[in-house]
Amino acid sequence: MQMTTSKKHLASSPFKTDPVPVVEVFEVSDKVCHDLYGLGTVVKTDSHAITVDFGDKTVRITPPYAKLQHL
């Protein structure tokens, strides 16, 4: 039988801890820029995604928003 335990990071360890991912918070009407779609405006937010209007296309984007930046 194999037990799984969470690993504790020791202060004296030469290895860095895993970084905590930071998920940005977007609000309706925020101006954003996406690497693929360009400039857009947030039109809807919910607990699992945001919907952004890029003019010719409306896209639902889920976190983490790696290619999306606030303007």
N, CA, C, O and CB atoms as a CASP TS submission, in Angstrom:
PFRMAT TS
TARGET T0000
AUTHOR 0000-0000-0000
METHOD Language model
MODEL 1
PARENT N/A
ATOM      1  N   MET     1       0.846  -1.187   0.000  1.00  0.00           N
ATOM      2  CA  MET     1       0.000   0.000   0.000  1.00  0.00           C
ATOM      3  C   MET     1       0.888   1.246   0.000  1.00  0.00           C
ATOM      4  O   MET     1       1.839   1.345   0.775  1.00  0.00           O
ATOM      5  CB  MET     1      -0.960   0.001   1.228  1.00  0.00           C
ATOM      6  N   GLN     2       0.566   2.179  -0.869  1.00  0.00           N
ATOM      7  CA  GLN     2       1.372   3.384  -1.006  1.00  0.00           C
ATOM      8  C   GLN     2       0.620   4.571  -0.409  1.00  0.00           C
ATOM      9  O   GLN     2      -0.546   4.808  -0.725  1.00  0.00           O
ATOM     10  CB  GLN     2       1.723   3.647  -2.492  1.00  0.00           C
ATOM     11  N   MET     3       1.302   5.306   0.453  1.00  0.00           N
ATOM     12  CA  MET     3       0.693   6.484   1.058  1.00  0.00           C
ATOM     13  C   MET     3       1.169   7.729   0.326  1.00  0.00           C
ATOM     14  O   MET     3       2.338   7.838  -0.045  1.00  0.00           O
ATOM     15  CB  MET     3       1.031   6.571   2.566  1.00  0.00           C
ATOM     16  N   THR     4       0.275   8.641   0.130  1.00  0.00           N
ATOM     17  CA  THR     4       0.667   9.911  -0.467  1.00  0.00           C
ATOM     18  C   THR     4       0.570  10.994   0.596  1.00  0.00           C
ATOM     19  O   THR     4      -0.422  11.100   1.318  1.00  0.00           O
ATOM     20  CB  THR     4      -0.222  10.255  -1.700  1.00  0.00           C
ATOM     21  N   THR     5       1.593  11.771   0.669  1.00  0.00           N
ATOM     22  CA  THR     5       1.609  12.884   1.613  1.00  0.00           C
ATOM     23  C   THR     5       2.026  14.133   0.874  1.00  0.00           C
ATOM     24  O   THR     5       2.705  14.062  -0.150  1.00  0.00           O
ATOM     25  CB  THR     5       2.559  12.604   2.809  1.00  0.00           C
ATOM     26  N   SER     6       1.628  15.261   1.385  1.00  0.00           N
ATOM     27  CA  SER     6       2.054  16.505   0.761  1.00  0.00           C
ATOM     28  C   SER     6       3.491  16.788   1.180  1.00  0.00           C
ATOM     29  O   SER     6       3.880  16.553   2.324  1.00  0.00           O
ATOM     30  CB  SER     6       1.112  17.685   1.150  1.00  0.00           C
ATOM     31  N   LYS     7       4.262  17.293   0.238  1.00  0.00           N
ATOM     32  CA  LYS     7       5.655  17.576   0.514  1.00  0.00           C
ATOM     33  C   LYS     7       5.778  18.944   1.161  1.00  0.00           C
ATOM     34  O   LYS     7       5.171  19.918   0.716  1.00  0.00           O
ATOM     35  CB  LYS     7       6.494  17.503  -0.770  1.00  0.00           C
ATOM     36  N   LYS     8       6.555  18.996   2.194  1.00  0.00           N
ATOM     37  CA  LYS     8       6.781  20.243   2.903  1.00  0.00           C
ATOM     38  C   LYS     8       8.113  20.825   2.442  1.00  0.00           C
ATOM     39  O   LYS     8       9.114  20.112   2.370  1.00  0.00           O
ATOM     40  CB  LYS     8       6.764  20.025   4.447  1.00  0.00           C
ATOM     41  N   HIS     9       8.126  22.085   2.139  1.00  0.00           N
ATOM     42  CA  HIS     9       9.357  22.742   1.701  1.00  0.00           C
ATOM     43  C   HIS     9      10.152  23.182   2.927  1.00  0.00           C
ATOM     44  O   HIS     9       9.644  23.880   3.804  1.00  0.00           O
ATOM     45  CB  HIS     9       9.045  23.958   0.778  1.00  0.00           C
ATOM     46  N   LEU    10      11.394  22.760   2.961  1.00  0.00           N
ATOM     47  CA  LEU    10      12.264  23.152   4.064  1.00  0.00           C
ATOM     48  C   LEU    10      13.001  24.443   3.711  1.00  0.00           C
ATOM     49  O   LEU    10      13.425  24.632   2.570  1.00  0.00           O
ATOM     50  CB  LEU    10      13.269  22.023   4.397  1.00  0.00           C
ATOM     51  N   ALA    11      13.148  25.313   4.680  1.00  0.00           N
ATOM     52  CA  ALA    11      13.807  26.598   4.445  1.00  0.00           C
ATOM     53  C   ALA    11      15.249  26.419   3.989  1.00  0.00           C
ATOM     54  O   ALA    11      15.772  27.255   3.252  1.00  0.00           O
ATOM     55  CB  ALA    11      13.768  27.448   5.707  1.00  0.00           C
ATOM     56  N   SER    12      15.897  25.343   4.416  1.00  0.00           N
ATOM     57  CA  SER    12      17.295  25.112   4.050  1.00  0.00           C
ATOM     58  C   SER    12      17.443  24.406   2.698  1.00  0.00           C
ATOM     59  O   SER    12      18.565  24.138   2.270  1.00  0.00           O
ATOM     60  CB  SER    12      17.978  24.293   5.127  1.00  0.00           C
ATOM     61  N   SER    13      16.346  24.104   2.029  1.00  0.00           N
ATOM     62  CA  SER    13      16.399  23.393   0.762  1.00  0.00           C
ATOM     63  C   SER    13      16.987  24.284  -0.331  1.00  0.00           C
ATOM     64  O   SER    13      16.663  25.469  -0.399  1.00  0.00           O
ATOM     65  CB  SER    13      15.001  22.907   0.361  1.00  0.00           C
ATOM     66  N   PRO    14      17.856  23.719  -1.195  1.00  0.00           N
ATOM     67  CA  PRO    14      18.408  24.503  -2.297  1.00  0.00           C
ATOM     68  C   PRO    14      17.421  24.665  -3.456  1.00  0.00           C
ATOM     69  O   PRO    14      17.684  25.428  -4.386  1.00  0.00           O
ATOM     70  CB  PRO    14      19.682  23.853  -2.799  1.00  0.00           C
ATOM     71  N   PHE    15      16.299  23.961  -3.411  1.00  0.00           N
ATOM     72  CA  PHE    15      15.313  24.023  -4.477  1.00  0.00           C
ATOM     73  C   PHE    15      14.238  25.052  -4.149  1.00  0.00           C
ATOM     74  O   PHE    15      13.828  25.196  -2.997  1.00  0.00           O
ATOM     75  CB  PHE    15      14.683  22.645  -4.708  1.00  0.00           C
ATOM     76  N   LYS    16      13.797  25.754  -5.166  1.00  0.00           N
ATOM     77  CA  LYS    16      12.750  26.760  -4.974  1.00  0.00           C
ATOM     78  C   LYS    16      11.393  26.070  -4.887  1.00  0.00           C
ATOM     79  O   LYS    16      11.192  24.993  -5.448  1.00  0.00           O
ATOM     80  CB  LYS    16      12.762  27.804  -6.127  1.00  0.00           C
ATOM     81  N   THR    17      10.461  26.710  -4.172  1.00  0.00           N
ATOM     82  CA  THR    17       9.102  26.188  -4.090  1.00  0.00           C
ATOM     83  C   THR    17       8.393  26.457  -5.410  1.00  0.00           C
ATOM     84  O   THR    17       8.788  27.349  -6.161  1.00  0.00           O
ATOM     85  CB  THR    17       8.325  26.826  -2.901  1.00  0.00           C
ATOM     86  N   ASP    18       7.361  25.698  -5.688  1.00  0.00           N
ATOM     87  CA  ASP    18       6.568  25.937  -6.882  1.00  0.00           C
ATOM     88  C   ASP    18       5.838  27.263  -6.732  1.00  0.00           C
ATOM     89  O   ASP    18       5.229  27.517  -5.693  1.00  0.00           O
ATOM     90  CB  ASP    18       5.568  24.779  -7.131  1.00  0.00           C
ATOM     91  N   PRO    19       5.889  28.114  -7.755  1.00  0.00           N
ATOM     92  CA  PRO    19       5.204  29.400  -7.643  1.00  0.00           C
ATOM     93  C   PRO    19       3.688  29.218  -7.633  1.00  0.00           C
ATOM     94  O   PRO    19       3.151  28.322  -8.285  1.00  0.00           O
ATOM     95  CB  PRO    19       5.616  30.325  -8.794  1.00  0.00           C
ATOM     96  N   VAL    20       3.021  30.071  -6.894  1.00  0.00           N
ATOM     97  CA  VAL    20       1.568  30.043  -6.842  1.00  0.00           C
ATOM     98  C   VAL    20       1.056  30.786  -8.072  1.00  0.00           C
ATOM     99  O   VAL    20       1.411  31.949  -8.270  1.00  0.00           O
ATOM    100  CB  VAL    20       1.020  30.682  -5.510  1.00  0.00           C
ATOM    101  N   PRO    21       0.231  30.146  -8.905  1.00  0.00           N
ATOM    102  CA  PRO    21      -0.246  30.827 -10.105  1.00  0.00           C
ATOM    103  C   PRO    21      -1.152  32.007  -9.747  1.00  0.00           C
ATOM    104  O   PRO    21      -2.015  31.902  -8.875  1.00  0.00           O
ATOM    105  CB  PRO    21      -0.993  29.842 -11.012  1.00  0.00           C
ATOM    106  N   VAL    22      -0.943  33.111 -10.426  1.00  0.00           N
ATOM    107  CA  VAL    22      -1.739  34.310 -10.191  1.00  0.00           C
ATOM    108  C   VAL    22      -2.759  34.415 -11.316  1.00  0.00           C
ATOM    109  O   VAL    22      -2.392  34.498 -12.488  1.00  0.00           O
ATOM    110  CB  VAL    22      -0.840  35.596 -10.114  1.00  0.00           C
ATOM    111  N   VAL    23      -4.025  34.412 -10.964  1.00  0.00           N
ATOM    112  CA  VAL    23      -5.086  34.538 -11.951  1.00  0.00           C
ATOM    113  C   VAL    23      -5.598  35.972 -11.900  1.00  0.00           C
ATOM    114  O   VAL    23      -6.059  36.445 -10.862  1.00  0.00           O
ATOM    115  CB  VAL    23      -6.240  33.509 -11.689  1.00  0.00           C
ATOM    116  N   GLU    24      -5.511  36.655 -13.040  1.00  0.00           N
ATOM    117  CA  GLU    24      -5.959  38.043 -13.087  1.00  0.00           C
ATOM    118  C   GLU    24      -7.477  38.124 -12.983  1.00  0.00           C
ATOM    119  O   GLU    24      -8.191  37.193 -13.355  1.00  0.00           O
ATOM    120  CB  GLU    24      -5.480  38.720 -14.377  1.00  0.00           C
ATOM    121  N   VAL    25      -7.956  39.251 -12.471  1.00  0.00           N
ATOM    122  CA  VAL    25      -9.387  39.487 -12.351  1.00  0.00           C
ATOM    123  C   VAL    25      -9.781  40.533 -13.380  1.00  0.00           C
ATOM    124  O   VAL    25      -9.199  41.616 -13.433  1.00  0.00           O
ATOM    125  CB  VAL    25      -9.773  39.942 -10.907  1.00  0.00           C
ATOM    126  N   PHE    26     -10.766  40.204 -14.191  1.00  0.00           N
ATOM    127  CA  PHE    26     -11.252  41.115 -15.225  1.00  0.00           C
ATOM    128  C   PHE    26     -12.676  41.525 -14.906  1.00  0.00           C
ATOM    129  O   PHE    26     -13.451  40.736 -14.365  1.00  0.00           O
ATOM    130  CB  PHE    26     -11.174  40.462 -16.626  1.00  0.00           C
ATOM    131  N   GLU    27     -13.017  42.753 -15.239  1.00  0.00           N
ATOM    132  CA  GLU    27     -14.363  43.289 -15.040  1.00  0.00           C
ATOM    133  C   GLU    27     -14.966  43.607 -16.403  1.00  0.00           C
ATOM    134  O   GLU    27     -14.245  43.788 -17.384  1.00  0.00           O
ATOM    135  CB  GLU    27     -14.339  44.562 -14.129  1.00  0.00           C
ATOM    136  N   VAL    28     -16.298  43.674 -16.455  1.00  0.00           N
ATOM    137  CA  VAL    28     -16.988  44.057 -17.683  1.00  0.00           C
ATOM    138  C   VAL    28     -16.542  45.459 -18.073  1.00  0.00           C
ATOM    139  O   VAL    28     -16.423  46.336 -17.217  1.00  0.00           O
ATOM    140  CB  VAL    28     -18.537  43.993 -17.507  1.00  0.00           C
ATOM    141  N   SER    29     -16.299  45.672 -19.343  1.00  0.00           N
ATOM    142  CA  SER    29     -15.840  46.913 -19.995  1.00  0.00           C
ATOM    143  C   SER    29     -14.339  47.158 -19.859  1.00  0.00           C
ATOM    144  O   SER    29     -13.858  48.214 -20.269  1.00  0.00           O
ATOM    145  CB  SER    29     -16.583  48.092 -19.419  1.00  0.00           C
ATOM    146  N   ASP    30     -13.578  46.202 -19.290  1.00  0.00           N
ATOM    147  CA  ASP    30     -12.117  46.328 -19.279  1.00  0.00           C
ATOM    148  C   ASP    30     -11.601  46.202 -20.704  1.00  0.00           C
ATOM    149  O   ASP    30     -12.088  45.375 -21.475  1.00  0.00           O
ATOM    150  CB  ASP    30     -11.463  45.250 -18.357  1.00  0.00           C
ATOM    151  N   LYS    31     -10.620  47.019 -21.053  1.00  0.00           N
ATOM    152  CA  LYS    31      -9.947  46.928 -22.342  1.00  0.00           C
ATOM    153  C   LYS    31      -8.800  45.942 -22.194  1.00  0.00           C
ATOM    154  O   LYS    31      -8.035  46.012 -21.232  1.00  0.00           O
ATOM    155  CB  LYS    31      -9.435  48.329 -22.829  1.00  0.00           C
ATOM    156  N   VAL    32      -8.681  45.020 -23.147  1.00  0.00           N
ATOM    157  CA  VAL    32      -7.662  43.985 -23.079  1.00  0.00           C
ATOM    158  C   VAL    32      -6.982  43.829 -24.439  1.00  0.00           C
ATOM    159  O   VAL    32      -7.475  44.300 -25.464  1.00  0.00           O
ATOM    160  CB  VAL    32      -8.278  42.646 -22.622  1.00  0.00           C
ATOM    161  N   CYS    33      -5.846  43.159 -24.411  1.00  0.00           N
ATOM    162  CA  CYS    33      -5.123  42.828 -25.635  1.00  0.00           C
ATOM    163  C   CYS    33      -4.777  41.346 -25.586  1.00  0.00           C
ATOM    164  O   CYS    33      -4.232  40.861 -24.595  1.00  0.00           O
ATOM    165  CB  CYS    33      -3.833  43.709 -25.799  1.00  0.00           C
ATOM    166  N   HIS    34      -5.097  40.632 -26.662  1.00  0.00           N
ATOM    167  CA  HIS    34      -4.824  39.204 -26.765  1.00  0.00           C
ATOM    168  C   HIS    34      -3.782  38.990 -27.852  1.00  0.00           C
ATOM    169  O   HIS    34      -3.828  39.652 -28.888  1.00  0.00           O
ATOM    170  CB  HIS    34      -6.123  38.399 -27.068  1.00  0.00           C
ATOM    171  N   ASP    35      -2.843  38.074 -27.633  1.00  0.00           N
ATOM    172  CA  ASP    35      -1.770  37.829 -28.595  1.00  0.00           C
ATOM    173  C   ASP    35      -2.285  37.409 -29.968  1.00  0.00           C
ATOM    174  O   ASP    35      -1.682  37.765 -30.981  1.00  0.00           O
ATOM    175  CB  ASP    35      -0.843  36.769 -28.062  1.00  0.00           C
ATOM    176  N   LEU    36      -3.376  36.666 -30.025  1.00  0.00           N
ATOM    177  CA  LEU    36      -3.903  36.167 -31.293  1.00  0.00           C
ATOM    178  C   LEU    36      -5.010  37.054 -31.868  1.00  0.00           C
ATOM    179  O   LEU    36      -5.036  37.307 -33.072  1.00  0.00           O
ATOM    180  CB  LEU    36      -4.427  34.761 -31.109  1.00  0.00           C
ATOM    181  N   TYR    37      -5.937  37.536 -31.002  1.00  0.00           N
ATOM    182  CA  TYR    37      -7.118  38.254 -31.473  1.00  0.00           C
ATOM    183  C   TYR    37      -6.964  39.769 -31.503  1.00  0.00           C
ATOM    184  O   TYR    37      -7.738  40.444 -32.182  1.00  0.00           O
ATOM    185  CB  TYR    37      -8.276  37.904 -30.618  1.00  0.00           C
ATOM    186  N   GLY    38      -5.999  40.319 -30.794  1.00  0.00           N
ATOM    187  CA  GLY    38      -5.782  41.767 -30.790  1.00  0.00           C
ATOM    188  C   GLY    38      -6.514  42.467 -29.661  1.00  0.00           C
ATOM    189  O   GLY    38      -6.680  41.916 -28.573  1.00  0.00           O
ATOM    190  N   LEU    39      -6.957  43.716 -29.940  1.00  0.00           N
ATOM    191  CA  LEU    39      -7.619  44.548 -28.934  1.00  0.00           C
ATOM    192  C   LEU    39      -9.079  44.146 -28.776  1.00  0.00           C
ATOM    193  O   LEU    39      -9.757  43.815 -29.748  1.00  0.00           O
ATOM    194  CB  LEU    39      -7.517  46.034 -29.310  1.00  0.00           C
ATOM    195  N   GLY    40      -9.552  44.182 -27.522  1.00  0.00           N
ATOM    196  CA  GLY    40     -10.933  43.821 -27.267  1.00  0.00           C
ATOM    197  C   GLY    40     -11.452  44.407 -25.979  1.00  0.00           C
ATOM    198  O   GLY    40     -10.719  45.049 -25.227  1.00  0.00           O
ATOM    199  N   THR    41     -12.741  44.174 -25.731  1.00  0.00           N
ATOM    200  CA  THR    41     -13.421  44.656 -24.534  1.00  0.00           C
ATOM    201  C   THR    41     -14.135  43.486 -23.866  1.00  0.00           C
ATOM    202  O   THR    41     -14.818  42.704 -24.528  1.00  0.00           O
ATOM    203  CB  THR    41     -14.423  45.796 -24.879  1.00  0.00           C
ATOM    204  N   VAL    42     -13.973  43.373 -22.552  1.00  0.00           N
ATOM    205  CA  VAL    42     -14.654  42.312 -21.801  1.00  0.00           C
ATOM    206  C   VAL    42     -16.140  42.636 -21.764  1.00  0.00           C
ATOM    207  O   VAL    42     -16.532  43.720 -21.332  1.00  0.00           O
ATOM    208  CB  VAL    42     -14.073  42.169 -20.348  1.00  0.00           C
ATOM    209  N   VAL    43     -16.975  41.688 -22.222  1.00  0.00           N
ATOM    210  CA  VAL    43     -18.421  41.914 -22.251  1.00  0.00           C
ATOM    211  C   VAL    43     -19.168  41.080 -21.219  1.00  0.00           C
ATOM    212  O   VAL    43     -20.315  41.382 -20.889  1.00  0.00           O
ATOM    213  CB  VAL    43     -18.959  41.611 -23.628  1.00  0.00           C
ATOM    214  N   LYS    44     -18.520  40.023 -20.703  1.00  0.00           N
ATOM    215  CA  LYS    44     -19.186  39.169 -19.717  1.00  0.00           C
ATOM    216  C   LYS    44     -18.126  38.461 -18.886  1.00  0.00           C
ATOM    217  O   LYS    44     -17.083  38.059 -19.402  1.00  0.00           O
ATOM    218  CB  LYS    44     -20.131  38.136 -20.408  1.00  0.00           C
ATOM    219  N   THR    45     -18.403  38.311 -17.589  1.00  0.00           N
ATOM    220  CA  THR    45     -17.531  37.537 -16.717  1.00  0.00           C
ATOM    221  C   THR    45     -18.376  36.530 -15.951  1.00  0.00           C
ATOM    222  O   THR    45     -19.514  36.815 -15.578  1.00  0.00           O
ATOM    223  CB  THR    45     -16.744  38.461 -15.743  1.00  0.00           C
ATOM    224  N   ASP    46     -17.815  35.363 -15.723  1.00  0.00           N
ATOM    225  CA  ASP    46     -18.449  34.394 -14.831  1.00  0.00           C
ATOM    226  C   ASP    46     -17.346  33.711 -14.046  1.00  0.00           C
ATOM    227  O   ASP    46     -16.180  34.089 -14.158  1.00  0.00           O
ATOM    228  CB  ASP    46     -19.316  33.349 -15.624  1.00  0.00           C
ATOM    229  N   SER    47     -17.695  32.720 -13.261  1.00  0.00           N
ATOM    230  CA  SER    47     -16.712  32.120 -12.362  1.00  0.00           C
ATOM    231  C   SER    47     -15.651  31.300 -13.081  1.00  0.00           C
ATOM    232  O   SER    47     -14.595  31.032 -12.507  1.00  0.00           O
ATOM    233  CB  SER    47     -17.409  31.254 -11.365  1.00  0.00           C
ATOM    234  N   HIS    48     -15.904  30.895 -14.324  1.00  0.00           N
ATOM    235  CA  HIS    48     -14.967  30.015 -15.017  1.00  0.00           C
ATOM    236  C   HIS    48     -14.349  30.607 -16.275  1.00  0.00           C
ATOM    237  O   HIS    48     -13.463  29.985 -16.860  1.00  0.00           O
ATOM    238  CB  HIS    48     -15.653  28.759 -15.371  1.00  0.00           C
ATOM    239  N   ALA    49     -14.781  31.784 -16.712  1.00  0.00           N
ATOM    240  CA  ALA    49     -14.261  32.348 -17.954  1.00  0.00           C
ATOM    241  C   ALA    49     -14.701  33.796 -18.103  1.00  0.00           C
ATOM    242  O   ALA    49     -15.531  34.301 -17.348  1.00  0.00           O
ATOM    243  CB  ALA    49     -14.725  31.521 -19.163  1.00  0.00           C
ATOM    244  N   ILE    50     -14.113  34.447 -19.108  1.00  0.00           N
ATOM    245  CA  ILE    50     -14.579  35.778 -19.493  1.00  0.00           C
ATOM    246  C   ILE    50     -14.902  35.736 -20.982  1.00  0.00           C
ATOM    247  O   ILE    50     -14.334  34.939 -21.728  1.00  0.00           O
ATOM    248  CB  ILE    50     -13.504  36.890 -19.168  1.00  0.00           C
ATOM    249  N   THR    51     -15.813  36.598 -21.403  1.00  0.00           N
ATOM    250  CA  THR    51     -16.150  36.711 -22.813  1.00  0.00           C
ATOM    251  C   THR    51     -15.673  38.062 -23.290  1.00  0.00           C
ATOM    252  O   THR    51     -15.984  39.091 -22.690  1.00  0.00           O
ATOM    253  CB  THR    51     -17.679  36.532 -23.060  1.00  0.00           C
ATOM    254  N   VAL    52     -14.906  38.056 -24.383  1.00  0.00           N
ATOM    255  CA  VAL    52     -14.298  39.284 -24.888  1.00  0.00           C
ATOM    256  C   VAL    52     -14.753  39.521 -26.317  1.00  0.00           C
ATOM    257  O   VAL    52     -14.733  38.610 -27.145  1.00  0.00           O
ATOM    258  CB  VAL    52     -12.755  39.215 -24.812  1.00  0.00           C
ATOM    259  N   ASP    53     -15.171  40.773 -26.603  1.00  0.00           N
ATOM    260  CA  ASP    53     -15.559  41.183 -27.948  1.00  0.00           C
ATOM    261  C   ASP    53     -14.347  41.805 -28.627  1.00  0.00           C
ATOM    262  O   ASP    53     -13.840  42.834 -28.179  1.00  0.00           O
ATOM    263  CB  ASP    53     -16.761  42.182 -27.914  1.00  0.00           C
ATOM    264  N   PHE    54     -13.883  41.183 -29.707  1.00  0.00           N
ATOM    265  CA  PHE    54     -12.732  41.690 -30.441  1.00  0.00           C
ATOM    266  C   PHE    54     -13.155  42.388 -31.729  1.00  0.00           C
ATOM    267  O   PHE    54     -12.348  42.522 -32.650  1.00  0.00           O
ATOM    268  CB  PHE    54     -11.768  40.557 -30.755  1.00  0.00           C
ATOM    269  N   GLY    55     -14.398  42.831 -31.806  1.00  0.00           N
ATOM    270  CA  GLY    55     -14.894  43.531 -32.988  1.00  0.00           C
ATOM    271  C   GLY    55     -15.525  42.566 -33.978  1.00  0.00           C
ATOM    272  O   GLY    55     -16.749  42.525 -34.105  1.00  0.00           O
ATOM    273  N   ASP    56     -14.716  41.795 -34.675  1.00  0.00           N
ATOM    274  CA  ASP    56     -15.236  40.853 -35.659  1.00  0.00           C
ATOM    275  C   ASP    56     -15.533  39.480 -35.069  1.00  0.00           C
ATOM    276  O   ASP    56     -16.133  38.634 -35.732  1.00  0.00           O
ATOM    277  CB  ASP    56     -14.258  40.710 -36.790  1.00  0.00           C
ATOM    278  N   LYS    57     -15.116  39.256 -33.825  1.00  0.00           N
ATOM    279  CA  LYS    57     -15.287  37.947 -33.195  1.00  0.00           C
ATOM    280  C   LYS    57     -15.456  38.114 -31.689  1.00  0.00           C
ATOM    281  O   LYS    57     -14.783  38.943 -31.076  1.00  0.00           O
ATOM    282  CB  LYS    57     -14.082  37.025 -33.506  1.00  0.00           C
ATOM    283  N   THR    58     -16.350  37.331 -31.090  1.00  0.00           N
ATOM    284  CA  THR    58     -16.508  37.284 -29.638  1.00  0.00           C
ATOM    285  C   THR    58     -16.002  35.932 -29.163  1.00  0.00           C
ATOM    286  O   THR    58     -16.418  34.887 -29.662  1.00  0.00           O
ATOM    287  CB  THR    58     -18.004  37.517 -29.209  1.00  0.00           C
ATOM    288  N   VAL    59     -15.081  35.967 -28.172  1.00  0.00           N
ATOM    289  CA  VAL    59     -14.408  34.747 -27.739  1.00  0.00           C
ATOM    290  C   VAL    59     -14.553  34.576 -26.229  1.00  0.00           C
ATOM    291  O   VAL    59     -14.415  35.533 -25.468  1.00  0.00           O
ATOM    292  CB  VAL    59     -12.918  34.774 -28.139  1.00  0.00           C
ATOM    293  N   ARG    60     -14.832  33.337 -25.807  1.00  0.00           N
ATOM    294  CA  ARG    60     -14.871  32.990 -24.382  1.00  0.00           C
ATOM    295  C   ARG    60     -13.499  32.449 -24.016  1.00  0.00           C
ATOM    296  O   ARG    60     -13.035  31.484 -24.623  1.00  0.00           O
ATOM    297  CB  ARG    60     -16.010  31.938 -24.059  1.00  0.00           C
ATOM    298  N   ILE    61     -12.843  33.053 -23.036  1.00  0.00           N
ATOM    299  CA  ILE    61     -11.477  32.696 -22.660  1.00  0.00           C
ATOM    300  C   ILE    61     -11.474  32.213 -21.214  1.00  0.00           C
ATOM    301  O   ILE    61     -12.036  32.859 -20.329  1.00  0.00           O
ATOM    302  CB  ILE    61     -10.507  33.905 -22.844  1.00  0.00           C
ATOM    303  N   THR    62     -10.832  31.065 -20.986  1.00  0.00           N
ATOM    304  CA  THR    62     -10.760  30.488 -19.650  1.00  0.00           C
ATOM    305  C   THR    62      -9.398  30.760 -19.020  1.00  0.00           C
ATOM    306  O   THR    62      -8.411  30.940 -19.734  1.00  0.00           O
ATOM    307  CB  THR    62     -11.033  28.978 -19.701  1.00  0.00           C
ATOM    308  N   PRO    63      -9.334  30.792 -17.678  1.00  0.00           N
ATOM    309  CA  PRO    63      -8.050  31.012 -17.007  1.00  0.00           C
ATOM    310  C   PRO    63      -7.134  29.813 -17.146  1.00  0.00           C
ATOM    311  O   PRO    63      -7.634  28.713 -17.382  1.00  0.00           O
ATOM    312  CB  PRO    63      -8.267  31.323 -15.536  1.00  0.00           C
ATOM    313  N   PRO    64      -5.842  29.954 -17.017  1.00  0.00           N
ATOM    314  CA  PRO    64      -5.137  31.212 -16.790  1.00  0.00           C
ATOM    315  C   PRO    64      -5.066  32.000 -18.092  1.00  0.00           C
ATOM    316  O   PRO    64      -4.878  31.421 -19.162  1.00  0.00           O
ATOM    317  CB  PRO    64      -3.718  30.956 -16.229  1.00  0.00           C
ATOM    318  N   TYR    65      -5.210  33.282 -18.006  1.00  0.00           N
ATOM    319  CA  TYR    65      -5.288  34.132 -19.182  1.00  0.00           C
ATOM    320  C   TYR    65      -3.881  34.458 -19.671  1.00  0.00           C
ATOM    321  O   TYR    65      -3.454  35.611 -19.615  1.00  0.00           O
ATOM    322  CB  TYR    65      -6.074  35.425 -18.873  1.00  0.00           C
ATOM    323  N   ALA    66      -3.153  33.436 -20.155  1.00  0.00           N
ATOM    324  CA  ALA    66      -1.737  33.590 -20.500  1.00  0.00           C
ATOM    325  C   ALA    66      -1.503  34.584 -21.630  1.00  0.00           C
ATOM    326  O   ALA    66      -0.515  35.317 -21.602  1.00  0.00           O
ATOM    327  CB  ALA    66      -1.158  32.254 -20.885  1.00  0.00           C
ATOM    328  N   LYS    67      -2.372  34.627 -22.606  1.00  0.00           N
ATOM    329  CA  LYS    67      -2.161  35.496 -23.765  1.00  0.00           C
ATOM    330  C   LYS    67      -2.987  36.778 -23.701  1.00  0.00           C
ATOM    331  O   LYS    67      -3.125  37.474 -24.706  1.00  0.00           O
ATOM    332  CB  LYS    67      -2.493  34.747 -25.034  1.00  0.00           C
ATOM    333  N   LEU    68      -3.531  37.093 -22.538  1.00  0.00           N
ATOM    334  CA  LEU    68      -4.414  38.246 -22.388  1.00  0.00           C
ATOM    335  C   LEU    68      -3.834  39.214 -21.377  1.00  0.00           C
ATOM    336  O   LEU    68      -3.403  38.818 -20.294  1.00  0.00           O
ATOM    337  CB  LEU    68      -5.822  37.807 -21.962  1.00  0.00           C
ATOM    338  N   GLN    69      -3.829  40.499 -21.742  1.00  0.00           N
ATOM    339  CA  GLN    69      -3.295  41.527 -20.845  1.00  0.00           C
ATOM    340  C   GLN    69      -4.269  42.691 -20.726  1.00  0.00           C
ATOM    341  O   GLN    69      -4.951  43.060 -21.682  1.00  0.00           O
ATOM    342  CB  GLN    69      -1.929  42.028 -21.344  1.00  0.00           C
ATOM    343  N   HIS    70      -4.313  43.266 -19.507  1.00  0.00           N
ATOM    344  CA  HIS    70      -5.083  44.489 -19.282  1.00  0.00           C
ATOM    345  C   HIS    70      -4.431  45.638 -20.041  1.00  0.00           C
ATOM    346  O   HIS    70      -3.214  45.651 -20.227  1.00  0.00           O
ATOM    347  CB  HIS    70      -5.182  44.817 -17.764  1.00  0.00           C
ATOM    348  N   LEU    71      -5.215  46.578 -20.468  1.00  0.00           N
ATOM    349  CA  LEU    71      -4.677  47.813 -21.060  1.00  0.00           C
ATOM    350  C   LEU    71      -4.956  48.973 -20.146  1.00  0.00           C
ATOM    351  O   LEU    71      -4.587  50.105 -20.457  1.00  0.00           O
ATOM    352  CB  LEU    71      -5.279  48.078 -22.454  1.00  0.00           C
TER
END
